[in-house]
Amino acid sequence: MSFGTEACDDCHIANCCSQAEVCFADPACAGLQNCINGVCSGAPDLQACTEQSCPDCMTEMGVNLFNSWVQCLEVTCSAECG
């Protein structure tokens, strides 16, 4: 999985890989990630698109695991991933 730049990818691997692995081990979280990337990546309102296009993946556990992974990227890799 690539996040656009080598620096961002390296930061993700070094700091957030465990969160990604936990997410991808959960069918709802993995499905949510795939749906967002496949359907909502260019949407002007990501939340609305996700709620409309990915309802089967919007389980509490799936959303929590996905948010944990995203939070790791935002907190730990914000400089590298911009």
C-alpha positions in Angstrom: 0.0 0.0 0.0 1.4 3.4 -0.9 0.5 6.7 0.6 1.9 8.9 -2.2 5.5 9.5 -1.1 8.4 7.3 -0.1 8.7 9.3 3.2 5.1 8.8 4.0 5.2 5.1 3.2 8.4 4.7 5.3 6.7 6.5 8.3 3.6 4.3 7.9 5.7 1.1 7.9 7.8 2.2 10.9 4.9 3.5 13.0 1.5 2.4 12.0 1.9 -1.1 10.5 0.4 -2.8 13.5 -2.8 -0.7 13.3 -3.1 -1.4 9.6 -2.6 -5.2 10.2 -5.4 -5.2 12.9 -7.7 -3.2 10.5 -7.1 -5.6 7.6 -7.7 -8.6 9.9 -11.2 -7.3 10.5 -13.6 -7.8 7.5 -15.6 -4.6 8.3 -12.5 -2.4 8.7 -10.8 -3.9 5.6 -14.0 -3.4 3.6 -14.3 0.2 4.8 -10.8 1.0 3.7 -11.4 -0.7 0.3 -14.8 1.1 -0.1 -13.3 4.5 0.8 -10.4 4.0 -1.7 -12.6 2.6 -4.4 -15.7 4.8 -4.2 -15.2 7.8 -2.0 -11.5 8.9 -2.4 -12.5 11.9 -4.5 -15.8 12.7 -2.8 -16.2 16.3 -1.5 -17.8 15.0 1.7 -16.0 11.8 2.7 -18.2 11.1 5.7 -21.4 11.4 3.7 -20.1 9.3 0.8 -18.9 6.6 3.3 -22.2 6.5 5.1 -24.1 6.2 1.7 -21.8 3.9 -0.2 -20.2 1.7 2.5 -23.0 1.0 5.0 -22.2 -2.7 5.4 -18.7 -1.8 6.6 -19.8 0.9 9.1 -19.8 -1.4 12.1 -18.7 0.0 15.4 -15.6 -2.2 15.5 -14.7 -1.6 11.8 -15.0 2.2 12.2 -13.0 2.2 15.5 -10.2 0.1 14.0 -10.1 2.2 10.8 -10.0 5.5 12.9 -7.2 4.1 15.0 -5.1 3.5 11.9 -5.9 6.9 10.4 -5.2 8.6 13.7 -1.8 7.0 13.8 -1.0 8.3 10.4 -2.3 11.8 11.2 -0.5 12.1 14.6 2.8 10.2 13.8 3.3 10.9 10.1 1.7 14.3 9.5 5.0 15.8 8.5 5.9 13.0 6.1 2.4 12.6 4.6 1.3 16.2 4.6 
